[in-house]
Amino acid sequence: MKETLIKVLRREKEPHEEIKSKSIGLIIDGPNILRKEFGIKLEDIVEALERLGRIRVAKVVLNQYAPQGLIEAIVNQGLEPVIVAGDTDVRIAIEAMELIYNSDVEVIALATRDADFLPIIQEAKRKGKETIVIGTEPGFSVALQNAADYVIKMAGKTEK
């Protein structure tokens, strides 16, 4: 049986109680985060974010090779699957920019380990949005973690 460990780190000194009433826009980098070897479940990501605020927009970007079972799991969690041909990075950037410029979204949450998305976090902060990065080791970008207001580190753990 797998149990996911969740660790939330605050980059700012203010208590996270202040963002609990804020609306969150979530983009999940499916090929980067939703891998069997990590053992991270969609519901764990949603649960971790709901501790910090209200999820208003939630999209999972996948490539065309995503299994049907994963797509069904995404829909069953109430998240929106976005399927692209080829590399997902450009679509993730587009989706994130739409959230940054959405006045109804106060917090941008990005589930990825990829440092390529550092400019997204920086732009969100420039536009006055709070930022959350969600990731796991190995390969969780230190630069991404240091740039975000909040970091959620997730790790799958096997119980014996």
Residue pairs with C-beta under 8 A, 6 or more apart in sequence:
1 158
1 159
2 39
2 156
2 157
2 158
2 159
3 157
3 159
4 39
4 40
4 41
4 44
4 154
4 155
4 156
4 157
5 154
5 155
5 156
5 157
6 44
6 47
6 48
6 152
6 153
6 154
7 152
7 153
7 154
7 155
8 16
8 48
8 51
8 52
8 150
8 151
8 152
8 153
9 145
9 150
9 151
9 152
9 153
10 16
10 149
10 150
11 146
11 148
11 149
11 150
11 151
12 149
16 52
16 150
19 52
19 53
19 106
19 107
19 130
19 150
20 52
20 53
21 53
21 54
22 53
22 54
22 106
22 107
22 130
23 53
23 54
23 55
23 56
23 104
23 105
23 106
23 107
24 49
24 52
24 53
24 54
24 55
24 56
24 57
24 105
24 106
24 107
24 108
24 109
24 132
25 55
25 56
25 57
25 58
25 99
25 102
25 105
25 107
25 108
25 109
26 45
26 49
26 55
26 57
26 58
26 59
26 79
26 109
26 110
26 111
27 59
27 61
27 92
27 95
27 96
27 99
27 108
27 109
27 110
27 111
28 34
28 42
28 45
28 58
28 59
28 60
28 61
28 79
28 111
28 112
28 134
29 61
29 88
29 92
29 110
29 111
29 112
29 113
29 114
29 117
30 60
30 61
30 62
30 63
30 66
30 70
30 88
31 62
31 63
31 66
31 88
32 112
32 113
32 114
33 40
33 45
33 111
33 112
33 113
33 134
33 135
33 136
34 40
34 42
34 60
34 70
38 136
38 154
38 155
38 156
39 156
39 157
39 158
40 136
40 154
40 156
42 60
42 73
42 74
42 77
42 79
43 77
44 154
45 111
45 134
45 152
45 154
46 55
46 58
46 77
46 79
48 134
48 152
48 154
49 55
49 109
49 132
49 134
49 152
52 107
52 132
52 150
53 106
53 107
55 109
56 104
56 105
57 80
57 99
57 102
57 105
58 78
58 79
58 80
59 79
59 80
59 81
59 82
59 95
60 74
60 79
60 80
60 81
60 82
61 82
61 84
61 88
61 91
61 92
61 95
62 70
62 71
62 74
62 81
62 82
62 83
62 84
62 88
63 83
63 84
63 85
63 86
63 87
63 88
64 83
64 84
64 85
64 86
66 81
66 83
71 81
71 83
74 80
74 81
75 81
82 91
82 95
84 90
84 91
89 114
89 116
89 117
92 110
92 112
92 117
92 120
93 117
93 120
96 108
96 110
96 117
96 120
96 124
97 120
97 123
99 105
99 108
99 124
100 108
100 120
100 123
100 124
100 127
100 129
101 127
105 129
106 129
106 130
107 129
107 130
107 131
107 132
108 120
108 121
108 124
108 129
108 130
108 131
108 132
109 131
109 132
109 133
109 134
110 117
110 120
110 121
110 131
110 132
110 133
110 134
111 133
111 134
111 135
112 133
112 134
112 135
112 144
113 135
113 136
113 139
113 140
113 141
113 144
114 141
114 144
115 141
115 143
115 144
117 144
118 141
118 143
118 144
118 147
121 131
121 133
121 144
121 147
121 148
122 147
124 131
125 131
125 147
125 149
130 149
130 150
131 147
131 148
131 149
131 150
132 148
132 149
132 150
132 151
132 152
133 144
133 145
133 147
133 148
133 150
133 151
133 152
134 151
134 152
134 154
135 141
135 144
135 145
135 151
135 152
135 153
135 154
136 153
136 154
136 155
136 156
137 153
137 155
140 153
145 151
